[in-house]
């Protein structure tokens, strides 16, 4: 898997940087030419944690870091620093605010380390630092998502059909059904779905329109929503105590949490349902937990009935695999490259297609070339 934090073809200048954080911003501004807005936001979250550590742990300036300083930072992240966790509902600028919403999990800590590792690598390569403090640190190999599909080929359809058959007014079940159906039908990245708001769904006024609604995704994409997905969306809103249609000026997150804000939280009446002040899920990890938990639960239920092996779907229970299935089906059926690029959110169609062709034959629909 390529290192997403590096952009070796670009050439940032650090010789006149005011300080370390100015040099950080220059690196990010160069990466912005190659990365999406959501990706840059993630990098800034990682680097905000690094800056908090530098300001509060007595660490030397980044330019002066040694291998020992880098290892101390790594140990700090892996030690689950609960003293660094931000107080509940505190916002940036409030007393006690920190960029750590929770103590970093093992995977989150490794993501932060990977980002800082890349930063030092770029600084060293361009002469901003003479010694790379992370040079001896070996990154954990990222686990790649399997590119294959379950043997029956209809695994995701089975999951959705089963959820519909047991559908009730349970908010968690309805929310999970909407999330999985939206990922399957719209082909969204996890980062797109958690960054979206309810207002990104626009219902078409004409019932005879081919598609019932549209969804505004990243990269200026307008994606059609089927009447079936819209129906689940309306039910999803109702079980959370909201009107079935999105209200003007509403700014609720698209993916809602079962948890509510505390009584001390000041909320806009438009973001409050009958069940209390609603809060959203804005992290990819939160979305991953929703998808994995629900798919594994459904697979276990189907396994008890003998419909499928409950062990088989675990490696497929994640948003990235659903995106891979959408990608394969789109390329095999949607013809013109520009149509494919629009649906996939590829800013550079040729590069996107090259990345697709570099994947395993199982994702590309066997050994045949889909565009020949």
C-alpha positions as CSV (number, residue, x, y, z in Angstrom):
1,X,0.0,0.0,0.0
2,X,1.5,3.4,-0.9
3,X,2.4,5.9,1.8
4,X,-0.4,8.4,1.6
5,X,1.5,11.0,3.6
6,X,4.3,11.5,1.1
7,X,4.1,13.4,-2.2
8,X,7.7,12.8,-3.6
9,X,6.9,14.5,-6.9
10,X,6.2,17.9,-5.2
11,X,9.0,20.1,-3.8
12,X,8.2,22.2,-0.7
13,X,10.6,25.0,0.4
14,X,11.6,25.2,4.0
15,X,14.7,27.4,3.9
16,X,12.8,30.5,5.0
17,X,10.3,28.9,7.3
18,X,9.6,31.1,10.4
19,X,9.4,28.1,12.8
20,X,8.6,24.4,12.9
21,X,4.9,24.9,12.6
22,X,5.3,27.2,9.6
23,X,7.3,24.3,8.1
24,X,4.4,22.0,8.9
25,X,2.0,24.3,7.2
26,X,4.2,24.4,4.1
27,X,4.2,20.6,3.9
28,X,0.5,20.5,4.2
29,X,0.0,23.1,1.6
30,X,2.0,21.0,-0.9
31,X,0.1,17.9,0.0
32,X,-3.2,19.8,-0.6
33,X,-2.4,19.7,-4.3
34,X,-2.6,15.9,-4.3
35,X,-5.0,15.1,-1.4
36,X,-8.7,15.6,-0.8
37,X,-10.0,18.1,1.8
38,X,-11.1,15.2,4.1
39,X,-7.6,13.7,4.0
40,X,-6.0,17.0,4.9
41,X,-8.4,17.4,7.8
42,X,-7.2,14.1,9.1
43,X,-3.6,15.1,8.8
44,X,-4.3,18.3,10.8
45,X,-6.0,16.2,13.5
46,X,-2.8,14.1,13.8
47,X,-0.5,17.1,13.8
48,X,-2.6,19.0,16.4
49,X,-2.0,16.1,18.8
50,X,1.8,16.4,18.1
51,X,1.7,20.1,18.8
52,X,-0.2,19.6,22.0
53,X,2.4,17.1,23.1
54,X,5.2,19.5,22.3
55,X,3.5,22.3,24.2
56,X,2.6,20.3,27.3
57,X,5.2,17.5,27.7
58,X,8.3,19.6,27.8
59,X,9.6,18.3,24.5
60,X,12.2,20.3,22.6
61,X,11.3,22.0,19.3
62,X,10.7,19.5,16.5
63,X,13.7,20.7,14.6
64,X,15.9,19.6,17.5
65,X,14.3,16.2,18.1
66,X,16.5,13.1,18.6
67,X,15.6,9.5,18.2
68,X,14.9,9.4,21.9
69,X,12.4,12.3,21.6
70,X,10.5,10.5,18.8
71,X,10.4,7.3,20.9
72,X,9.1,9.3,23.9
73,X,6.2,10.6,21.7
74,X,5.5,7.1,20.5
75,X,5.4,5.8,24.1
76,X,3.1,8.7,25.1
77,X,0.6,7.7,22.4
78,X,0.6,4.0,23.2
79,X,0.3,4.6,27.0
80,X,-3.3,5.7,26.6
81,X,-2.7,9.2,28.0
82,X,-6.0,9.8,29.8
83,X,-4.7,13.0,31.3
84,X,-4.6,14.4,27.8
85,X,-8.2,13.6,27.0
86,X,-10.4,16.7,26.3
87,X,-13.2,17.5,28.8
88,X,-16.6,16.6,27.6
89,X,-18.2,19.2,25.3
90,X,-15.1,21.5,25.5
91,X,-14.4,23.3,22.3
92,X,-11.1,24.8,20.9
93,X,-10.2,27.8,22.9
94,X,-12.0,26.6,26.0
95,X,-10.0,26.1,29.2
96,X,-8.6,22.5,29.3
97,X,-9.3,21.8,25.6
98,X,-7.1,19.2,24.0
99,X,-7.2,17.6,20.5
100,X,-7.6,14.2,22.1
101,X,-11.3,13.4,22.2
102,X,-10.5,9.9,23.6
103,X,-7.2,8.1,24.5
104,X,-5.8,6.9,21.2
105,X,-6.4,3.3,20.3
106,X,-3.5,1.2,19.0
107,X,-4.5,1.8,15.3
108,X,-5.1,5.6,15.9
109,X,-1.7,5.9,17.6
110,X,0.0,4.2,14.6
111,X,-1.7,6.5,12.2
112,X,-0.4,9.6,14.1
113,X,3.1,8.1,14.2
114,X,2.9,7.3,10.5
115,X,2.0,11.0,9.7
116,X,4.8,12.4,11.9
117,X,7.3,9.8,10.5
118,X,6.5,11.1,7.0
119,X,6.8,14.7,8.1
120,X,10.3,14.2,9.4
121,X,11.2,12.2,6.2
122,X,10.2,15.2,4.0
123,X,11.9,17.7,6.3
124,X,15.1,15.6,6.1
125,X,15.0,15.1,2.4
126,X,14.6,18.9,1.8
127,X,17.3,19.9,4.3
128,X,15.1,21.5,7.0
129,X,16.6,19.0,9.5
130,X,20.0,17.4,9.3
131,X,19.1,14.3,11.3
132,X,15.9,12.3,10.9
133,X,14.8,11.3,14.4
134,X,12.4,8.7,13.0
135,X,14.8,7.0,10.6
136,X,15.3,3.9,12.7
137,X,11.6,3.5,13.5
138,X,10.0,0.8,11.5
139,X,6.3,1.4,10.6
140,X,3.8,-1.3,11.2
141,X,2.6,-2.6,7.9
142,X,-0.9,-1.4,7.2
143,X,-3.4,-4.2,6.8
144,X,-4.9,-4.1,3.3
145,X,-8.6,-4.8,2.8
146,X,-9.2,-8.1,0.9
147,X,-10.0,-7.5,-2.7
148,X,-12.0,-10.7,-3.1
149,X,-15.7,-11.2,-2.6
150,X,-17.6,-13.9,-0.8
151,X,-18.2,-17.0,-2.8
152,X,-21.9,-16.6,-3.3
153,X,-21.5,-13.1,-4.8
154,X,-24.7,-11.8,-3.1
155,X,-23.4,-11.4,0.4
156,X,-24.3,-7.8,0.8
157,X,-27.7,-8.3,-0.7
158,X,-28.4,-11.0,1.8
159,X,-27.4,-8.8,4.7
160,X,-29.7,-5.9,3.5
161,X,-32.6,-8.3,2.7
162,X,-32.3,-9.9,6.2
163,X,-32.3,-6.5,7.9
164,X,-35.4,-5.4,6.0
165,X,-37.2,-8.6,7.0
166,X,-36.6,-7.9,10.7
167,X,-37.0,-4.1,10.4
168,X,-38.6,-2.4,13.4
169,X,-38.6,1.0,14.9
170,X,-35.3,0.4,16.8
171,X,-33.2,3.5,16.0
172,X,-30.0,1.5,15.9
173,X,-31.3,-1.0,13.4
174,X,-32.8,1.6,11.1
175,X,-29.7,3.7,11.2
176,X,-27.5,0.8,10.4
177,X,-29.7,-0.3,7.5
178,X,-29.5,3.3,6.0
179,X,-25.7,3.4,6.4
180,X,-25.1,0.1,4.7
181,X,-27.6,0.8,1.9
182,X,-26.1,4.3,1.3
183,X,-22.6,2.8,1.1
184,X,-23.8,0.1,-1.2
185,X,-25.8,2.3,-3.5
186,X,-23.8,5.6,-3.6
187,X,-20.3,4.1,-3.4
188,X,-19.2,6.7,-0.8
189,X,-15.9,6.7,1.0
190,X,-16.2,6.3,4.8
191,X,-14.8,9.8,5.2
192,X,-17.5,11.2,2.8
193,X,-20.4,9.6,4.7
194,X,-19.2,10.8,8.2
195,X,-18.6,14.3,6.9
196,X,-22.0,14.6,5.3
197,X,-25.1,16.4,6.8
198,X,-28.8,15.6,6.5
199,X,-29.0,18.7,4.3
200,X,-26.9,17.0,1.6
201,X,-30.0,14.9,0.7
202,X,-32.4,16.8,-1.6
203,X,-35.7,15.3,-2.3
204,X,-37.0,15.8,-5.8
205,X,-40.5,17.5,-5.9
206,X,-41.8,15.4,-8.8
207,X,-42.8,11.8,-7.9
208,X,-42.4,10.9,-11.6
209,X,-38.7,11.8,-11.5
210,X,-36.5,8.8,-12.3
211,X,-34.7,9.1,-9.0
212,X,-36.5,10.2,-5.8
213,X,-33.7,12.3,-4.4
214,X,-30.1,13.3,-4.9
215,X,-27.1,13.3,-2.5
216,X,-24.4,15.9,-2.7
217,X,-21.1,14.1,-2.2
218,X,-17.4,15.3,-2.2
219,X,-15.7,16.6,-5.4
220,X,-19.0,18.3,-6.5
221,X,-20.7,15.0,-7.2
222,X,-24.4,14.8,-7.5
223,X,-25.5,11.2,-6.9
224,X,-29.0,9.9,-7.5
225,X,-30.8,8.1,-4.6
226,X,-33.3,5.4,-5.3
227,X,-36.9,5.6,-3.9
228,X,-36.0,2.6,-1.7
229,X,-33.0,4.4,-0.1
230,X,-35.1,7.5,0.3
231,X,-37.8,5.5,2.1
232,X,-35.3,4.2,4.5
233,X,-33.9,7.7,5.0
234,X,-37.3,9.0,5.9
235,X,-37.9,6.2,8.4
236,X,-34.4,6.8,9.8
237,X,-35.2,10.4,10.6
238,X,-38.6,9.6,12.1
239,X,-37.3,7.0,14.5
240,X,-34.9,9.6,15.8
241,X,-37.8,12.0,16.4
242,X,-37.2,14.2,13.3
243,X,-39.5,15.2,10.5
244,X,-39.3,12.8,7.6
245,X,-38.0,15.6,5.3
246,X,-35.0,17.7,5.9
247,X,-35.9,21.1,7.2
248,X,-34.5,24.4,5.9
249,X,-31.3,25.4,7.8
250,X,-30.9,22.0,9.4
251,X,-27.3,21.1,10.1
252,X,-27.6,17.7,11.6
253,X,-24.9,15.1,10.7
254,X,-26.1,12.4,8.4
255,X,-24.9,9.6,10.6
256,X,-26.5,10.0,14.0
257,X,-25.3,8.4,17.3
258,X,-27.6,6.6,19.7
259,X,-26.0,8.6,22.4
260,X,-27.3,12.0,23.3
261,X,-25.7,15.3,24.5
262,X,-25.9,16.0,28.2
263,X,-28.4,18.3,29.8
264,X,-25.9,21.1,29.9
265,X,-25.4,21.1,26.1
266,X,-27.0,24.2,24.4
267,X,-28.5,23.0,21.2
268,X,-30.5,24.5,18.4
269,X,-34.2,23.3,18.4
270,X,-33.7,22.3,14.8
271,X,-31.1,19.7,15.8
272,X,-33.2,18.2,18.5
273,X,-35.6,15.3,18.1
274,X,-38.2,13.9,20.5
275,X,-35.5,11.7,22.0
276,X,-33.3,14.6,23.1
277,X,-30.3,16.5,21.7
278,X,-28.8,14.5,18.9
279,X,-25.2,14.0,18.3
280,X,-23.4,12.7,15.2
281,X,-20.7,10.2,14.3
282,X,-17.9,12.1,12.5
283,X,-15.1,9.5,12.6
284,X,-14.3,6.7,10.2
285,X,-13.6,4.5,13.2
286,X,-17.2,5.1,14.4
287,X,-18.6,4.2,11.0
288,X,-16.4,1.1,10.8
289,X,-17.7,0.0,14.2
290,X,-21.3,0.4,12.9
291,X,-20.8,-1.6,9.7
292,X,-18.7,-4.4,11.3
293,X,-21.0,-4.9,14.3
294,X,-24.2,-5.0,12.2
295,X,-22.8,-7.2,9.4
296,X,-21.3,-9.7,11.8
297,X,-24.6,-9.8,13.8
298,X,-26.6,-10.5,10.7
299,X,-24.1,-13.1,9.5
300,X,-24.4,-14.9,12.8
301,X,-28.2,-14.9,12.5
302,X,-28.0,-16.2,9.0
303,X,-25.4,-18.8,10.0
304,X,-27.8,-20.2,12.7
305,X,-30.4,-20.6,10.0
306,X,-27.9,-22.3,7.7
307,X,-28.1,-19.6,5.1
308,X,-24.4,-18.7,5.2
309,X,-21.3,-19.4,7.2
310,X,-21.1,-16.9,10.1
311,X,-17.2,-17.0,10.0
312,X,-17.0,-16.0,6.3
313,X,-18.1,-12.4,6.3
314,X,-15.9,-11.0,9.1
315,X,-13.1,-9.9,6.7
316,X,-15.7,-8.2,4.5
317,X,-17.5,-6.3,7.3
318,X,-16.1,-2.8,6.6
319,X,-17.0,0.2,4.5
320,X,-13.9,-0.1,2.4
321,X,-14.9,-3.5,1.1
322,X,-18.4,-2.2,0.2
323,X,-16.7,0.6,-1.7
324,X,-14.5,-2.0,-3.6
325,X,-17.7,-3.9,-4.6
326,X,-19.3,-0.6,-5.9
327,X,-16.1,0.3,-7.7
328,X,-16.0,-3.1,-9.5
329,X,-19.6,-3.0,-10.5
330,X,-19.4,0.6,-11.7
331,X,-16.4,0.0,-13.9
332,X,-17.9,-3.1,-15.4
333,X,-21.3,-1.5,-16.2
334,X,-21.0,2.2,-16.6
335,X,-19.0,2.5,-19.8
336,X,-17.6,6.0,-20.5
337,X,-14.6,6.9,-18.4
338,X,-16.0,10.3,-17.4
339,X,-19.2,8.7,-16.1
340,X,-17.2,6.3,-14.1
341,X,-14.9,9.0,-12.7
342,X,-17.9,11.1,-11.6
343,X,-19.5,8.3,-9.7
344,X,-16.2,7.2,-8.2
345,X,-15.2,10.7,-7.2
346,X,-11.9,10.5,-9.1
347,X,-10.4,14.0,-9.5
348,X,-8.0,12.5,-12.1
349,X,-9.8,9.9,-14.2
350,X,-6.7,8.3,-15.8
351,X,-5.0,8.0,-12.4
352,X,-8.1,6.5,-10.9
353,X,-8.4,3.9,-13.7
354,X,-4.7,3.0,-13.4
355,X,-5.1,2.4,-9.6
356,X,-8.1,0.2,-10.4
357,X,-6.2,-1.8,-13.0
358,X,-3.4,-2.4,-10.6
359,X,-5.7,-4.2,-8.2
360,X,-6.2,-8.0,-8.1
361,X,-8.2,-9.7,-10.8
362,X,-10.9,-10.7,-8.3
363,X,-11.8,-7.0,-7.8
364,X,-11.6,-6.3,-11.5
365,X,-14.2,-8.9,-12.3
366,X,-11.9,-11.8,-13.1
367,X,-9.1,-11.8,-15.7
368,X,-10.9,-9.9,-18.4
369,X,-10.3,-6.2,-19.0
370,X,-13.7,-4.4,-18.4
371,X,-13.2,-1.6,-20.9
372,X,-12.1,-3.8,-23.9
